[in-house]
Amino acid sequence: MMNLVCQAQLKAVEGETAYPFLLNLPEGEEQPEKQPILVFLHGRSLSGTNLDRVKRYGVLYAMNKGQEVPGIIIAPQSTGGWDPDKVIEIVDYVIEHYNADPDRVYVCGMSMGGYGTMDVAGKYPDRIAAAVAICGGGSVKYADNLAQVPLWVQHGNRDRAVPMSESKKIVNAIKKADPEADVTLTIIPGGTHGSVERLFHRDEMYEWLFKHNRKGT
């Protein structure tokens, strides 16, 4: 049933924003209350100009396998690298056109998308309620801003594509900027660059994200 619902509610939005994106709306678009937004940023292997590639792993893939994720799901596609301005442009588009809650905007990503997640939260800390970065890293220039956003950073200790030192480096920089920052680093024993994708198929990540609200309520 979840598979049918996800496919039925999934639409491609192209030509409206700098990045084309897949949009998954909650069942029954006319939700009475404003819906949270979850942005999924893919890794380098899904880059290109075929939006269907974005369904190969991550949030939409997990939903097609039966994982329940509330709210409005945005899955943009880049041709390589993530520009936080272009990601926020999509968020603004969705807030303008759908019944979305600007105080509950969440970002998650894997590999290149992990770096992108940190860049979006780092450049726009006042827009993001919480973020999860998996097997990526981040730019230490954003450490002060990232300290303002609840962050969960996860990395496998057997990752040969992006060493876990990348995640440790940005987390250490955030904690140096603010020792009280709400940032958690989880090292996954035996986790490889690919195997940590299983995190998208579990409730924990989504439950953690959606408990946050930019208003702190």
C-alpha positions in Angstrom: 0.0 0.0 0.0 2.8 2.4 0.9 4.4 1.8 -2.5 1.2 2.7 -4.3 0.6 5.8 -2.2 4.1 7.0 -2.7 4.0 6.6 -6.4 0.5 8.1 -6.7 1.5 11.2 -4.8 5.0 11.6 -6.5 5.4 14.4 -9.0 8.3 15.8 -10.9 8.7 19.6 -10.8 11.0 20.9 -13.6 11.7 24.3 -14.9 10.4 26.1 -11.8 13.6 26.2 -9.8 17.3 25.9 -10.6 17.3 22.3 -9.6 14.5 20.0 -10.8 13.0 17.9 -8.0 10.7 15.1 -7.1 7.9 16.1 -4.8 6.0 13.7 -2.6 2.9 15.1 -0.9 1.1 13.5 2.0 -1.9 11.3 1.2 -4.8 13.7 0.4 -3.1 17.0 -0.5 -5.7 19.0 1.4 -4.2 18.6 4.9 -5.8 20.8 7.5 -2.5 21.7 9.2 0.7 22.9 7.7 3.0 20.0 6.8 6.7 19.6 7.6 9.2 19.6 4.7 12.0 17.1 4.4 14.7 17.7 1.8 16.8 14.7 0.7 20.1 15.5 -1.0 21.6 12.7 -3.0 25.2 11.7 -3.5 27.4 12.0 -6.6 26.3 8.7 -8.1 22.8 10.0 -8.6 23.8 13.3 -10.3 22.7 14.0 -13.8 19.6 14.9 -15.7 17.3 11.9 -15.2 15.1 12.6 -12.1 14.2 9.0 -11.7 17.8 8.3 -10.5 16.9 10.2 -7.3 14.7 7.2 -6.3 17.5 4.7 -6.3 18.4 5.2 -2.7 17.6 7.4 0.2 14.2 8.7 1.4 12.0 8.0 -1.6 13.6 4.6 -2.1 12.9 3.8 1.6 9.3 5.0 1.2 8.9 2.7 -1.8 10.1 -0.1 0.4 7.4 0.7 3.0 9.1 3.2 5.3 6.6 5.8 6.5 7.8 9.4 6.4 5.3 12.2 7.2 5.1 15.5 5.5 6.2 16.9 2.2 9.3 15.2 0.7 11.6 17.1 -1.7 14.3 15.3 -3.6 16.1 17.6 -6.0 18.8 16.5 -8.5 22.0 18.3 -9.2 24.5 17.7 -11.9 27.3 17.6 -9.3 27.7 19.4 -6.0 25.0 21.2 -4.0 24.4 25.0 -3.9 22.6 25.9 -0.7 21.0 28.9 -2.3 19.4 26.7 -5.0 18.2 24.2 -2.3 16.5 27.0 -0.3 14.9 28.3 -3.6 13.1 25.0 -3.8 12.0 25.1 -0.1 10.6 28.7 -0.8 8.8 27.4 -3.9 7.2 24.6 -1.9 6.2 26.9 1.0 4.6 29.3 -1.6 2.7 26.6 -3.5 1.8 24.0 -0.9 0.5 23.9 2.7 4.0 23.7 4.2 5.3 24.8 7.6 8.3 27.1 7.4 9.2 26.3 11.0 9.6 22.6 10.3 12.0 22.4 7.4 14.5 19.5 7.7 17.4 18.4 5.5 19.2 15.1 5.2 21.7 13.7 2.8 24.3 11.1 2.1 27.9 11.4 0.9 27.9 14.5 -1.4 24.4 15.1 0.0 25.9 15.0 3.5 28.2 17.8 2.6 25.3 19.6 0.9 23.2 19.2 4.1 25.8 20.8 6.2 26.2 23.7 3.6 22.4 24.3 3.6 22.2 24.3 7.4 25.4 26.2 7.7 24.4 29.0 5.3 20.7 29.1 6.4 20.7 28.2 10.1 17.6 30.3 10.6 15.6 28.3 8.1 16.5 24.7 9.1 14.8 23.0 12.2 17.2 20.0 12.2 19.5 18.1 9.8 21.0 14.7 9.4 24.3 14.2 7.5 25.4 10.7 6.6 28.9 9.6 5.4 29.8 13.2 4.4 31.5 16.1 6.0 31.2 19.9 6.0 32.9 23.2 5.6 34.4 24.5 8.9 33.7 28.1 7.8 30.1 27.3 8.8 30.9 26.0 12.2 29.4 29.0 14.1 26.2 28.8 12.1 26.0 25.0 12.3 26.1 25.3 16.1 22.7 26.9 15.9 21.0 23.9 14.3 20.3 20.5 15.9 22.5 18.1 13.9 22.9 14.3 13.8 26.1 13.3 11.9 26.5 9.6 11.1 29.5 7.8 9.5 30.6 4.2 9.1 34.1 3.3 10.4 34.8 1.2 7.3 34.0 3.9 4.8 36.7 4.0 2.1 35.1 6.6 -0.1 34.7 9.4 2.5 36.8 8.8 5.6 35.0 9.2 8.9 37.6 11.8 9.8 35.6 14.2 7.6 32.6 13.9 9.9 34.7 14.1 13.0 36.4 17.3 11.7 33.2 19.3 11.2 31.7 18.0 14.5 34.9 19.0 16.3 34.8 22.5 14.7 31.1 22.9 15.7 31.9 21.9 19.3 34.8 24.3 19.4 32.6 27.1 18.2 30.0 26.2 20.9 30.6 23.5 23.4 26.8 23.4 24.1 25.9 22.9 20.4 23.2 20.3 19.8 25.4 18.1 17.6 25.6 14.3 17.8 28.2 12.1 16.0 27.4 8.4 15.6 30.1 6.1 14.3 28.6 3.0 12.8 30.7 -0.1 13.5 31.5 -2.0 10.3 29.6 0.6 8.2 30.8 1.1 4.7 30.0 4.0 2.4 27.1 2.2 0.9 25.8 0.1 3.8 24.8 3.2 5.9 22.0 3.8 3.4 20.0 1.5 5.6 19.6 4.4 8.0 16.9 5.8 5.7 14.9 2.6 6.2 14.6 3.0 10.0 12.2 5.2 12.0 15.0 6.6 14.3 16.2 9.3 11.9 12.8 10.6 11.0 11.6 10.6 14.6 14.6 12.5 15.7 14.2 15.1 12.9 10.5 15.7 13.2 10.7 16.3 17.0 12.4 19.6 16.3 10.7 22.9 15.5 12.5 26.1 14.6 10.4 27.9 17.2 11.7 25.4 19.8 8.2 24.1 20.6 
